[in-house]
């Protein structure tokens, strides 16, 4: 989750910017340059996942590409 505020980044006033996301960001890249200029795609914005899926990925890497009798590489 990324911190967001209603009506832009303001504390005492109302400042409105066009195209600024005002909802809680979940499952979206938080990097504004990536979001606006690359349509939300970015190879440098980090790895987005949850702990369960990351633990499976780690097991696949530790088991030479295998998880539960499935060979991924």
Secondary structure, DSSP 8 states (H G I E B T S, - for coil): -B---TTSS-SSS----TT---S-BSSS---HHHHHHSTT--SSS-----HHHHHHHHHHHHTTTEETTEE--
